[in-house]
């Protein structure tokens, strides 16, 4: 498994012309930019991808885990075409002092105290996925 920090999904997987975010920027005549999750974990054999977003502080009344969840949703939407073949879960959001309890979903949300439980859930889901 390879880990990247602050790297766009397109920088790792290629095909940046498929980015929905990029196409919206171009259509709006806005400067180019890229969405960059905190970490990307990628395995080729078997094919696995995990987008990791970590939030520590509340900003303007928005809890860290909710901000992280919104960002993870943006990453998944932006790269939807390119990452559809990877099994779920596809993202992990860690919010400091979050009330969230890890549960199976496309995006697993947890606090810093329950990271082992969240990772175990993800690995169990992946182990039950055919290659």
The first five atom37 places (N, CA, C, CB, O) and aatype in JSON, in Angstrom:
{
  "aatype": [20, 20, 20, 20, 20, 20, 20, 20, 20, 20, 20, 20, 20, 20, 20, 20, 20, 20, 20, 20, 20, 20, 20, 20, 20, 20, 20, 20, 20, 20, 20, 20, 20, 20, 20, 20, 20, 20, 20, 20, 20, 20, 20, 20, 20, 20, 20, 20, 20, 20, 20, 20, 20, 20, 20, 20, 20, 20, 20, 20, 20, 20, 20, 20, 20, 20, 20, 20, 20, 20, 20, 20, 20, 20, 20, 20, 20, 20, 20, 20, 20, 20, 20, 20, 20, 20, 20, 20, 20, 20, 20, 20, 20, 20, 20, 20, 20, 20, 20, 20, 20, 20, 20, 20, 20, 20, 20, 20, 20, 20, 20, 20, 20, 20, 20, 20, 20, 20, 20, 20, 20, 20, 20, 20, 20, 20, 20, 20, 20, 20, 20],
  "atom_mask": [
    [1, 1, 1, 1, 1],
    [1, 1, 1, 1, 1],
    [1, 1, 1, 1, 1],
    [1, 1, 1, 1, 1],
    [1, 1, 1, 1, 1],
    [1, 1, 1, 1, 1],
    [1, 1, 1, 1, 1],
    [1, 1, 1, 1, 1],
    [1, 1, 1, 1, 1],
    [1, 1, 1, 1, 1],
    [1, 1, 1, 1, 1],
    [1, 1, 1, 1, 1],
    [1, 1, 1, 1, 1],
    [1, 1, 1, 1, 1],
    [1, 1, 1, 1, 1],
    [1, 1, 1, 1, 1],
    [1, 1, 1, 1, 1],
    [1, 1, 1, 1, 1],
    [1, 1, 1, 1, 1],
    [1, 1, 1, 1, 1],
    [1, 1, 1, 1, 1],
    [1, 1, 1, 1, 1],
    [1, 1, 1, 1, 1],
    [1, 1, 1, 1, 1],
    [1, 1, 1, 1, 1],
    [1, 1, 1, 1, 1],
    [1, 1, 1, 1, 1],
    [1, 1, 1, 1, 1],
    [1, 1, 1, 1, 1],
    [1, 1, 1, 1, 1],
    [1, 1, 1, 1, 1],
    [1, 1, 1, 1, 1],
    [1, 1, 1, 1, 1],
    [1, 1, 1, 1, 1],
    [1, 1, 1, 1, 1],
    [1, 1, 1, 1, 1],
    [1, 1, 1, 1, 1],
    [1, 1, 1, 1, 1],
    [1, 1, 1, 1, 1],
    [1, 1, 1, 1, 1],
    [1, 1, 1, 1, 1],
    [1, 1, 1, 1, 1],
    [1, 1, 1, 1, 1],
    [1, 1, 1, 1, 1],
    [1, 1, 1, 1, 1],
    [1, 1, 1, 1, 1],
    [1, 1, 1, 1, 1],
    [1, 1, 1, 1, 1],
    [1, 1, 1, 1, 1],
    [1, 1, 1, 1, 1],
    [1, 1, 1, 1, 1],
    [1, 1, 1, 1, 1],
    [1, 1, 1, 1, 1],
    [1, 1, 1, 1, 1],
    [1, 1, 1, 1, 1],
    [1, 1, 1, 1, 1],
    [1, 1, 1, 1, 1],
    [1, 1, 1, 1, 1],
    [1, 1, 1, 1, 1],
    [1, 1, 1, 1, 1],
    [1, 1, 1, 1, 1],
    [1, 1, 1, 1, 1],
    [1, 1, 1, 1, 1],
    [1, 1, 1, 1, 1],
    [1, 1, 1, 1, 1],
    [1, 1, 1, 1, 1],
    [1, 1, 1, 1, 1],
    [1, 1, 1, 1, 1],
    [1, 1, 1, 1, 1],
    [1, 1, 1, 1, 1],
    [1, 1, 1, 1, 1],
    [1, 1, 1, 1, 1],
    [1, 1, 1, 1, 1],
    [1, 1, 1, 1, 1],
    [1, 1, 1, 1, 1],
    [1, 1, 1, 1, 1],
    [1, 1, 1, 1, 1],
    [1, 1, 1, 1, 1],
    [1, 1, 1, 1, 1],
    [1, 1, 1, 1, 1],
    [1, 1, 1, 1, 1],
    [1, 1, 1, 1, 1],
    [1, 1, 1, 1, 1],
    [1, 1, 1, 1, 1],
    [1, 1, 1, 1, 1],
    [1, 1, 1, 1, 1],
    [1, 1, 1, 1, 1],
    [1, 1, 1, 1, 1],
    [1, 1, 1, 1, 1],
    [1, 1, 1, 1, 1],
    [1, 1, 1, 1, 1],
    [1, 1, 1, 1, 1],
    [1, 1, 1, 1, 1],
    [1, 1, 1, 1, 1],
    [1, 1, 1, 1, 1],
    [1, 1, 1, 1, 1],
    [1, 1, 1, 1, 1],
    [1, 1, 1, 1, 1],
    [1, 1, 1, 1, 1],
    [1, 1, 1, 1, 1],
    [1, 1, 1, 1, 1],
    [1, 1, 1, 1, 1],
    [1, 1, 1, 1, 1],
    [1, 1, 1, 1, 1],
    [1, 1, 1, 1, 1],
    [1, 1, 1, 1, 1],
    [1, 1, 1, 1, 1],
    [1, 1, 1, 1, 1],
    [1, 1, 1, 1, 1],
    [1, 1, 1, 1, 1],
    [1, 1, 1, 1, 1],
    [1, 1, 1, 1, 1],
    [1, 1, 1, 1, 1],
    [1, 1, 1, 1, 1],
    [1, 1, 1, 1, 1],
    [1, 1, 1, 1, 1],
    [1, 1, 1, 1, 1],
    [1, 1, 1, 1, 1],
    [1, 1, 1, 1, 1],
    [1, 1, 1, 1, 1],
    [1, 1, 1, 1, 1],
    [1, 1, 1, 1, 1],
    [1, 1, 1, 1, 1],
    [1, 1, 1, 1, 1],
    [1, 1, 1, 1, 1],
    [1, 1, 1, 1, 1],
    [1, 1, 1, 1, 1],
    [1, 1, 1, 1, 1],
    [1, 1, 1, 1, 1],
    [1, 1, 1, 1, 1],
    [1, 1, 1, 1, 1]
  ],
  "atom_positions": [
    [[0.86, -1.16, 0.0], [0.0, 0.0, 0.0], [0.91, 1.23, 0.0], [-0.98, -0.01, 1.23], [1.92, 1.28, 0.7]],
    [[0.53, 2.21, -0.8], [1.27, 3.47, -0.88], [0.42, 4.57, -0.26], [1.65, 3.8, -2.35], [-0.8, 4.59, -0.43]],
    [[1.07, 5.5, 0.46], [0.35, 6.6, 1.09], [0.88, 7.92, 0.54], [0.49, 6.54, 2.63], [2.09, 8.13, 0.43]],
    [[-0.06, 8.81, 0.19], [0.28, 10.16, -0.24], [-0.35, 11.14, 0.72], [-0.2, 10.43, -1.7], [-1.43, 10.9, 1.26]],
    [[0.34, 12.25, 0.94], [-0.16, 13.3, 1.82], [-0.43, 14.54, 0.98], [0.85, 13.61, 2.96], [0.42, 14.96, 0.19]],
    [[-1.62, 15.13, 1.14], [-2.0, 16.36, 0.45], [-1.8, 16.27, -1.06], [-1.22, 17.52, 1.0], [-1.27, 17.2, -1.67]],
    [[-2.21, 15.17, -1.65], [-2.09, 14.96, -3.1], [-3.47, 14.75, -3.66], [-1.16, 13.76, -3.43], [-4.28, 14.03, -3.06]],
    [[-3.77, 15.35, -4.8], [-5.09, 15.16, -5.4], [-5.23, 13.72, -5.9], [-5.32, 16.16, -6.56], [-4.24, 13.07, -6.25]],
    [[-6.44, 13.26, -5.92], [-6.71, 11.91, -6.42], [-6.23, 11.8, -7.86], [-8.23, 11.57, -6.33], [-5.69, 10.77, -8.28]],
    [[-6.44, 12.89, -8.62], [-6.05, 12.88, -10.03], [-4.54, 12.85, -10.19], [-6.62, 14.1, -10.74], [-4.04, 12.29, -11.16]],
    [[-3.81, 13.44, -9.26], [-2.35, 13.39, -9.31], [-1.82, 11.99, -9.08], [-1.76, 14.34, -8.29], [-0.73, 11.64, -9.54]],
    [[-2.59, 11.18, -8.38], [-2.2, 9.81, -8.08], [-2.71, 8.83, -9.14], [-2.7, 9.4, -6.7], [-1.98, 7.96, -9.6]],
    [[-3.99, 8.98, -9.52], [-4.62, 8.03, -10.44], [-4.61, 8.47, -11.9], [-6.02, 7.79, -10.02], [-4.87, 7.67, -12.79]],
    [[-4.3, 9.73, -12.15], [-4.3, 10.24, -13.53], [-5.7, 10.6, -14.0], [-3.7, 9.2, -14.46], [-6.64, 10.65, -13.21]],
    [[-5.83, 10.87, -15.29], [-7.11, 11.2, -15.91], [-7.73, 12.47, -15.35], [-8.08, 10.05, -15.74], [-8.95, 12.52, -15.17]],
    [[-6.93, 13.49, -15.07], [-7.47, 14.69, -14.44], [-8.53, 15.38, -15.28], [-6.37, 15.65, -14.15], [-9.3, 16.19, -14.77]],
    [[-8.57, 15.06, -16.56], [-9.61, 15.65, -17.41], [-11.01, 15.16, -17.0], [-9.34, 15.31, -18.88], [-12.01, 15.74, -17.42]],
    [[-11.09, 14.1, -16.19], [-12.37, 13.58, -15.72], [-12.86, 14.27, -14.45], [-12.26, 12.1, -15.47], [-13.98, 14.01, -13.99]],
    [[-12.06, 15.14, -13.87], [-12.42, 15.8, -12.62], [-13.63, 16.72, -12.81], [-11.24, 16.6, -12.08], [-13.6, 17.63, -13.64]],
    [[-14.67, 16.47, -12.04], [-15.85, 17.32, -12.09], [-15.54, 18.71, -11.53], [-17.01, 16.67, -11.3], [-16.07, 19.71, -12.03]],
    [[-14.72, 18.77, -10.53], [-14.31, 20.04, -9.93], [-13.57, 20.88, -10.96], [-13.43, 19.8, -8.68], [-13.86, 22.06, -11.16]],
    [[-12.61, 20.25, -11.61], [-11.81, 20.95, -12.62], [-12.69, 21.46, -13.76], [-10.72, 20.02, -13.18], [-12.53, 22.6, -14.2]],
    [[-13.62, 20.64, -14.23], [-14.47, 21.07, -15.34], [-15.38, 22.23, -14.92], [-15.32, 19.89, -15.84], [-15.67, 23.11, -15.74]],
    [[-15.83, 22.25, -13.67], [-16.65, 23.37, -13.18], [-15.81, 24.65, -13.13], [-17.23, 23.05, -11.79], [-16.31, 25.72, -13.46]],
    [[-14.55, 24.54, -12.7], [-13.67, 25.71, -12.68], [-13.44, 26.24, -14.09], [-12.33, 25.36, -12.02], [-13.52, 27.44, -14.32]],
    [[-13.16, 25.35, -15.03], [-12.92, 25.75, -16.42], [-14.16, 26.41, -17.0], [-12.51, 24.53, -17.28], [-14.07, 27.47, -17.63]],
    [[-15.32, 25.79, -16.78], [-16.57, 26.34, -17.32], [-16.88, 27.71, -16.74], [-17.73, 25.39, -17.03], [-17.5, 28.54, -17.4]],
    [[-16.45, 27.95, -15.52], [-16.7, 29.23, -14.84], [-15.59, 30.24, -15.07], [-16.88, 29.01, -13.36], [-15.61, 31.35, -14.52]],
    [[-14.62, 29.84, -15.87], [-13.44, 30.69, -16.15], [-12.73, 31.1, -14.85], [-13.86, 31.95, -16.94], [-12.3, 32.25, -14.69]],
    [[-12.63, 30.13, -13.96], [-11.93, 30.35, -12.69], [-10.53, 29.74, -12.79], [-12.73, 29.74, -11.49], [-10.31, 28.84, -13.6]],
    [[-9.6, 30.21, -11.98], [-8.25, 29.62, -12.0], [-8.31, 28.14, -11.65], [-7.32, 30.36, -11.01], [-9.15, 27.71, -10.87]],
    [[-7.42, 27.35, -12.24], [-7.4, 25.92, -11.94], [-7.06, 25.65, -10.48], [-6.4, 25.2, -12.85], [-6.4, 26.45, -9.82]],
    [[-7.52, 24.52, -10.0], [-7.25, 24.1, -8.64], [-7.53, 22.62, -8.51], [-8.09, 24.91, -7.63], [-8.05, 22.0, -9.43]],
    [[-7.19, 22.07, -7.37], [-7.41, 20.65, -7.14], [-7.87, 20.42, -5.71], [-6.12, 19.85, -7.43], [-7.49, 21.15, -4.8]],
    [[-8.7, 19.41, -5.54], [-9.1, 18.98, -4.21], [-8.02, 18.05, -3.68], [-10.51, 18.26, -4.22], [-7.58, 17.14, -4.38]],
    [[-7.59, 18.28, -2.45], [-6.49, 17.49, -1.89], [-6.87, 16.96, -0.51], [-5.2, 18.33, -1.8], [-6.85, 17.71, 0.47]],
    [[-7.21, 15.68, -0.44], [-7.48, 15.1, 0.88], [-6.19, 15.07, 1.71], [-8.07, 13.68, 0.75], [-5.09, 15.19, 1.17]],
    [[-6.34, 14.89, 3.0], [-5.16, 14.83, 3.87], [-4.25, 13.66, 3.49], [-5.59, 14.71, 5.34], [-3.04, 13.81, 3.39]],
    [[-4.86, 12.49, 3.28], [-4.1, 11.31, 2.9], [-4.86, 10.5, 1.87], [-3.79, 10.44, 4.13], [-6.09, 10.47, 1.86]],
    [[-4.11, 9.85, 0.99], [-4.65, 8.86, 0.07], [-3.87, 7.58, 0.29], [-4.58, 9.33, -1.43], [-2.64, 7.59, 0.26]],
    [[-4.58, 6.49, 0.49], [-3.94, 5.18, 0.61], [-4.37, 4.38, -0.6], [-4.33, 4.46, 1.95], [-5.57, 4.26, -0.88]],
    [[-3.41, 3.82, -1.32], [-3.71, 3.09, -2.55], [-2.96, 1.77, -2.58], [-3.37, 3.93, -3.77], [-1.75, 1.71, -2.34]],
    [[-3.7, 0.73, -2.88], [-3.13, -0.6, -3.08], [-3.55, -1.07, -4.47], [-3.59, -1.61, -1.95], [-4.7, -0.91, -4.87]],
    [[-2.6, -1.65, -5.2], [-2.95, -2.16, -6.53], [-3.36, -3.62, -6.5], [-1.77, -1.98, -7.48], [-4.21, -4.04, -7.28]],
    [[-2.77, -4.4, -5.59], [-3.07, -5.84, -5.53], [-3.33, -6.24, -4.1], [-1.92, -6.68, -6.12], [-2.38, -6.46, -3.35]],
    [[-4.58, -6.34, -3.68], [-5.8, -6.08, -4.45], [-6.06, -4.58, -4.55], [-7.0, -6.78, -3.8], [-5.54, -3.8, -3.75]],
    [[-6.86, -4.17, -5.54], [-7.13, -2.75, -5.71], [-7.98, -2.18, -4.57], [-7.84, -2.5, -7.04], [-9.12, -2.59, -4.36]],
    [[-7.38, -1.25, -3.84], [-8.07, -0.61, -2.72], [-7.67, 0.87, -2.7], [-7.72, -1.31, -1.35], [-6.52, 1.21, -2.99]],
    [[-8.61, 1.72, -2.35], [-8.35, 3.14, -2.22], [-9.06, 3.65, -0.99], [-8.81, 3.92, -3.48], [-10.23, 3.34, -0.77]],
    [[-8.36, 4.42, -0.18], [-8.98, 5.05, 0.98], [-8.56, 6.5, 1.03], [-8.6, 4.31, 2.29], [-7.38, 6.83, 1.08]],
    [[-9.56, 7.38, 1.0], [-9.36, 8.81, 1.14], [-9.52, 9.11, 2.63], [-10.39, 9.64, 0.25], [-10.51, 8.72, 3.24]],
    [[-8.55, 9.8, 3.21], [-8.6, 10.1, 4.64], [-8.6, 11.62, 4.84], [-7.39, 9.46, 5.4], [-7.73, 12.33, 4.34]],
    [[-9.59, 12.09, 5.57], [-9.71, 13.51, 5.9], [-9.76, 13.63, 7.42], [-10.99, 14.16, 5.24], [-10.57, 12.98, 8.07]],
    [[-8.89, 14.47, 7.98], [-8.79, 14.66, 9.42], [-9.09, 16.12, 9.75], [-7.38, 14.24, 9.95], [-8.52, 17.03, 9.15]],
    [[-9.99, 16.33, 10.7], [-10.34, 17.68, 11.12], [-10.21, 17.76, 12.64], [-11.79, 18.07, 10.66], [-10.68, 16.88, 13.36]],
    [[-9.56, 18.82, 13.12], [-9.33, 18.96, 14.56], [-10.14, 20.04, 15.23], [-7.89, 19.22, 14.8], [-10.45, 19.93, 16.42]],
    [[-10.5, 21.08, 14.52], [-11.13, 22.21, 15.19], [-12.49, 22.56, 14.59], [-10.23, 23.41, 15.12], [-12.75, 22.34, 13.41]],
    [[-13.31, 23.11, 15.43], [-14.61, 23.62, 15.0], [-14.37, 24.96, 14.3], [-15.61, 23.77, 16.21], [-13.6, 25.79, 14.79]],
    [[-15.03, 25.17, 13.18], [-14.89, 26.41, 12.44], [-16.27, 27.0, 12.22], [-14.16, 26.19, 11.09], [-17.14, 26.37, 11.61]],
    [[-16.47, 28.21, 12.71], [-17.74, 28.92, 12.54], [-18.94, 28.05, 12.94], [-17.9, 29.39, 11.1], [-19.96, 28.04, 12.26]],
    [[-18.79, 27.34, 14.05], [-19.87, 26.51, 14.56], [-20.04, 25.16, 13.91], [-21.12, 27.24, 14.44], [-20.91, 24.38, 14.31]],
    [[-19.24, 24.86, 12.89], [-19.33, 23.55, 12.21], [-18.38, 22.57, 12.88], [-18.99, 23.69, 10.69], [-17.18, 22.81, 12.97]],
    [[-18.92, 21.46, 13.36], [-18.12, 20.44, 14.03], [-17.11, 19.84, 13.04], [-19.02, 19.34, 14.62], [-17.39, 19.73, 11.85]],
    [[-15.94, 19.45, 13.54], [-14.89, 18.92, 12.66], [-15.35, 17.75, 11.8], [-13.73, 18.49, 13.49], [-15.04, 17.71, 10.6]],
    [[-16.07, 16.8, 12.39], [-16.47, 15.61, 11.62], [-17.46, 15.96, 10.51], [-17.09, 14.58, 12.55], [-17.46, 15.31, 9.46]],
    [[-18.28, 16.97, 10.71], [-19.23, 17.37, 9.66], [-18.5, 18.07, 8.51], [-20.32, 18.31, 10.24], [-18.84, 17.86, 7.34]],
    [[-17.52, 18.89, 8.83], [-16.71, 19.52, 7.78], [-15.93, 18.46, 7.0], [-15.74, 20.55, 8.38], [-15.85, 18.51, 5.77]],
    [[-15.36, 17.51, 7.72], [-14.62, 16.43, 7.07], [-15.51, 15.59, 6.17], [-13.96, 15.56, 8.1], [-15.1, 15.17, 5.08]],
    [[-16.72, 15.33, 6.64], [-17.68, 14.54, 5.85], [-18.02, 15.27, 4.56], [-18.96, 14.27, 6.67], [-18.08, 14.64, 3.5]],
    [[-18.26, 16.56, 4.63], [-18.55, 17.34, 3.41], [-17.39, 17.29, 2.42], [-18.88, 18.8, 3.78], [-17.59, 17.13, 1.22]],
    [[-16.18, 17.42, 2.94], [-15.02, 17.37, 2.06], [-14.85, 15.98, 1.44], [-13.76, 17.76, 2.82], [-14.53, 15.87, 0.26]],
    [[-15.06, 14.94, 2.23], [-14.96, 13.58, 1.7], [-15.99, 13.35, 0.6], [-15.13, 12.55, 2.83], [-15.71, 12.7, -0.4]],
    [[-17.19, 13.87, 0.81], [-18.23, 13.74, -0.22], [-17.8, 14.45, -1.51], [-19.57, 14.32, 0.29], [-18.06, 13.96, -2.61]],
    [[-17.16, 15.6, -1.37], [-16.68, 16.32, -2.56], [-15.62, 15.5, -3.29], [-16.1, 17.71, -2.15], [-15.65, 15.42, -4.52]],
    [[-14.68, 14.89, -2.56], [-13.65, 14.07, -3.2], [-14.27, 12.91, -3.95], [-12.65, 13.54, -2.15], [-13.91, 12.62, -5.09]],
    [[-15.22, 12.23, -3.31], [-15.86, 11.07, -3.94], [-16.67, 11.48, -5.16], [-16.77, 10.35, -2.94], [-16.66, 10.78, -6.17]],
    [[-17.35, 12.59, -5.08], [-18.13, 13.06, -6.23], [-17.21, 13.47, -7.38], [-19.04, 14.25, -5.83], [-17.44, 13.12, -8.54]],
    [[-16.16, 14.2, -7.04], [-15.23, 14.68, -8.06], [-14.6, 13.51, -8.83], [-14.13, 15.53, -7.42], [-14.47, 13.57, -10.05]],
    [[-14.23, 12.47, -8.12], [-13.51, 11.35, -8.74], [-14.41, 10.15, -9.0], [-12.36, 10.93, -7.86], [-13.91, 9.05, -9.28]],
    [[-15.71, 10.32, -8.91], [-16.65, 9.21, -9.01], [-16.4, 8.25, -10.16], [-18.0, 9.73, -9.13], [-16.4, 7.04, -9.95]],
    [[-16.2, 8.77, -11.35], [-15.99, 7.93, -12.53], [-14.72, 7.1, -12.38], [-15.91, 8.79, -13.8], [-14.7, 5.92, -12.73]],
    [[-13.68, 7.7, -11.86], [-12.38, 7.04, -11.8], [-12.25, 6.03, -10.65], [-11.29, 8.06, -11.67], [-11.48, 5.08, -10.76]],
    [[-13.0, 6.23, -9.57], [-12.83, 5.35, -8.4], [-13.97, 4.37, -8.21], [-12.68, 6.18, -7.17], [-14.02, 3.67, -7.2]],
    [[-14.88, 4.31, -9.16], [-16.06, 3.44, -8.99], [-15.7, 1.96, -8.86], [-16.99, 3.63, -10.18], [-16.46, 1.2, -8.25]],
    [[-14.58, 1.53, -9.4], [-14.21, 0.12, -9.33], [-13.61, -0.29, -7.98], [-13.22, -0.2, -10.41], [-13.5, -1.48, -7.69]],
    [[-13.24, 0.67, -7.16], [-12.69, 0.34, -5.84], [-13.82, -0.01, -4.89], [-11.85, 1.53, -5.28], [-14.89, 0.59, -4.95]],
    [[-13.6, -0.99, -4.0], [-14.66, -1.37, -3.06], [-14.88, -0.32, -1.98], [-14.32, -2.71, -2.41], [-14.02, 0.53, -1.72]],
    [[-16.03, -0.39, -1.38], [-16.36, 0.51, -0.27], [-15.97, -0.15, 1.03], [-17.86, 0.88, -0.27], [-15.91, -1.38, 1.12]],
    [[-15.7, 0.65, 2.04], [-15.69, 2.1, 2.14], [-14.55, 2.71, 1.33], [-15.59, 2.54, 3.58], [-13.51, 2.09, 1.13]],
    [[-14.79, 3.93, 0.88], [-13.79, 4.63, 0.09], [-13.17, 5.8, 0.85], [-14.41, 5.13, -1.2], [-12.16, 6.36, 0.41]],
    [[-13.75, 6.18, 1.98], [-13.21, 7.32, 2.71], [-13.34, 7.12, 4.22], [-13.93, 8.62, 2.29], [-14.25, 6.44, 4.7]],
    [[-12.41, 7.73, 4.94], [-12.41, 7.73, 6.39], [-12.28, 9.18, 6.85], [-11.25, 6.85, 6.97], [-11.35, 9.88, 6.45]],
    [[-13.21, 9.62, 7.67], [-13.17, 10.96, 8.24], [-12.93, 10.83, 9.74], [-14.49, 11.75, 7.95], [-13.64, 10.1, 10.43]],
    [[-11.92, 11.54, 10.22], [-11.6, 11.54, 11.64], [-11.83, 12.96, 12.15], [-10.12, 11.06, 11.91], [-11.16, 13.9, 11.72]],
    [[-12.77, 13.09, 13.08], [-13.06, 14.39, 13.67], [-12.69, 14.35, 15.15], [-14.55, 14.76, 13.49], [-13.17, 13.5, 15.89]],
    [[-11.85, 15.27, 15.55], [-11.42, 15.29, 16.95], [-12.6, 15.53, 17.88], [-10.34, 16.37, 17.17], [-13.38, 16.46, 17.71]],
    [[-12.71, 14.65, 18.87], [-13.77, 14.68, 19.86], [-15.17, 14.54, 19.25], [-13.69, 15.97, 20.65], [-16.15, 15.07, 19.78]],
    [[-15.24, 13.85, 18.14], [-16.52, 13.62, 17.47], [-17.39, 12.67, 18.28], [-16.3, 13.06, 16.05], [-16.88, 11.82, 19.02]],
    [[-18.68, 12.82, 18.12], [-19.63, 11.89, 18.75], [-19.87, 10.68, 17.87], [-20.97, 12.6, 19.04], [-20.56, 9.74, 18.28]],
    [[-19.33, 10.68, 16.67], [-19.58, 9.63, 15.68], [-19.07, 8.27, 16.15], [-18.94, 10.0, 14.35], [-18.02, 8.17, 16.79]],
    [[-19.83, 7.24, 15.81], [-19.42, 5.86, 16.05], [-19.22, 5.22, 14.68], [-20.48, 5.08, 16.91], [-20.12, 5.28, 13.85]],
    [[-18.08, 4.6, 14.44], [-17.83, 4.02, 13.12], [-18.91, 3.0, 12.74], [-16.46, 3.35, 13.1], [-19.26, 2.11, 13.52]],
    [[-19.43, 3.15, 11.54], [-20.42, 2.23, 11.0], [-20.17, 2.08, 9.52], [-21.85, 2.72, 11.28], [-19.65, 2.99, 8.87]],
    [[-20.56, 0.92, 8.96], [-20.29, 0.69, 7.55], [-21.07, 1.67, 6.69], [-20.64, -0.77, 7.15], [-22.29, 1.8, 6.82]],
    [[-20.35, 2.35, 5.83], [-20.92, 3.29, 4.89], [-19.84, 3.57, 3.86], [-21.42, 4.61, 5.59], [-18.69, 3.17, 4.04]],
    [[-20.19, 4.24, 2.81], [-19.2, 4.63, 1.81], [-18.11, 5.49, 2.46], [-19.87, 5.41, 0.64], [-16.94, 5.43, 2.08]],
    [[-18.53, 6.28, 3.45], [-17.61, 7.11, 4.23], [-17.75, 6.71, 5.69], [-17.91, 8.65, 4.02], [-18.84, 6.79, 6.26]],
    [[-16.67, 6.28, 6.3], [-16.67, 5.92, 7.72], [-16.23, 7.15, 8.51], [-15.72, 4.68, 8.0], [-15.19, 7.74, 8.22]],
    [[-17.03, 7.52, 9.5], [-16.73, 8.7, 10.33], [-16.45, 8.24, 11.75], [-17.92, 9.73, 10.3], [-17.15, 7.39, 12.29]],
    [[-15.4, 8.81, 12.35], [-15.02, 8.4, 13.69], [-14.33, 9.55, 14.43], [-14.09, 7.18, 13.64], [-13.99, 10.58, 13.85]],
    [[-14.14, 9.35, 15.72], [-13.33, 10.27, 16.52], [-11.91, 9.71, 16.57], [-13.93, 10.46, 17.96], [-11.66, 8.59, 16.12]],
    [[-11.0, 10.48, 17.12], [-9.62, 10.01, 17.25], [-9.52, 8.82, 18.19], [-8.72, 11.14, 17.75], [-8.58, 8.03, 18.08]],
    [[-10.47, 8.66, 19.09], [-10.43, 7.56, 20.06], [-10.86, 6.23, 19.46], [-11.32, 7.89, 21.23], [-10.56, 5.17, 20.01]],
    [[-11.57, 6.28, 18.33], [-12.11, 5.04, 17.75], [-11.5, 4.72, 16.39], [-13.62, 5.16, 17.61], [-12.09, 3.98, 15.6]],
    [[-10.32, 5.26, 16.12], [-9.65, 4.98, 14.85], [-9.41, 3.47, 14.66], [-8.31, 5.73, 14.77], [-9.69, 2.96, 13.57]],
    [[-8.91, 2.73, 15.67], [-8.71, 1.29, 15.47], [-10.01, 0.57, 15.08], [-8.13, 0.67, 16.74], [-9.99, -0.32, 14.23]],
    [[-11.11, 0.94, 15.7], [-12.4, 0.33, 15.38], [-12.8, 0.65, 13.93], [-13.49, 0.83, 16.37], [-13.3, -0.22, 13.22]],
    [[-12.59, 1.89, 13.51], [-12.93, 2.29, 12.14], [-12.07, 1.56, 11.12], [-12.77, 3.81, 11.98], [-12.58, 1.08, 10.11]],
    [[-10.77, 1.48, 11.38], [-9.86, 0.79, 10.46], [-10.21, -0.69, 10.38], [-8.39, 0.98, 10.91], [-10.2, -1.27, 9.3]],
    [[-10.53, -1.3, 11.51], [-10.93, -2.7, 11.52], [-12.19, -2.92, 10.68], [-11.18, -3.17, 12.97], [-12.27, -3.88, 9.92]],
    [[-13.15, -2.02, 10.81], [-14.38, -2.11, 10.02], [-14.07, -2.04, 8.52], [-15.36, -0.98, 10.42], [-14.6, -2.81, 7.73]],
    [[-13.2, -1.11, 8.15], [-12.83, -0.95, 6.73], [-12.12, -2.19, 6.22], [-11.94, 0.28, 6.54], [-12.44, -2.69, 5.15]],
    [[-11.15, -2.69, 6.98], [-10.41, -3.88, 6.55], [-11.3, -5.1, 6.45], [-9.26, -4.16, 7.51], [-11.15, -5.91, 5.54]],
    [[-12.24, -5.24, 7.39], [-13.18, -6.36, 7.33], [-14.06, -6.27, 6.08], [-14.06, -6.39, 8.59], [-14.29, -7.27, 5.4]],
    [[-14.53, -5.07, 5.77], [-15.35, -4.88, 4.57], [-14.54, -5.2, 3.33], [-15.89, -3.43, 4.49], [-15.04, -5.87, 2.42]],
    [[-13.32, -4.74, 3.28], [-12.48, -5.02, 2.11], [-12.15, -6.5, 1.98], [-11.2, -4.22, 2.2], [-12.07, -7.01, 0.87]],
    [[-11.96, -7.19, 3.1], [-11.61, -8.61, 3.03], [-12.78, -9.45, 2.51], [-11.18, -9.13, 4.4], [-12.58, -10.55, 2.0]],
    [[-13.99, -8.92, 2.63], [-15.16, -9.62, 2.1], [-15.51, -9.21, 0.69], [-16.35, -9.38, 2.99], [-16.58, -9.54, 0.19]],
    [[-14.6, -8.49, 0.03], [-14.81, -8.03, -1.34], [-13.97, -8.89, -2.27], [-14.44, -6.52, -1.5], [-12.77, -9.08, -2.05]],
    [[-14.6, -9.39, -3.31], [-13.84, -10.18, -4.28], [-12.97, -9.24, -5.11], [-14.79, -11.0, -5.21], [-13.32, -8.09, -5.35]],
    [[-11.84, -9.75, -5.53], [-10.87, -8.95, -6.28], [-11.29, -8.83, -7.73], [-9.47, -9.57, -6.19], [-10.59, -8.19, -8.52]]
  ]
}
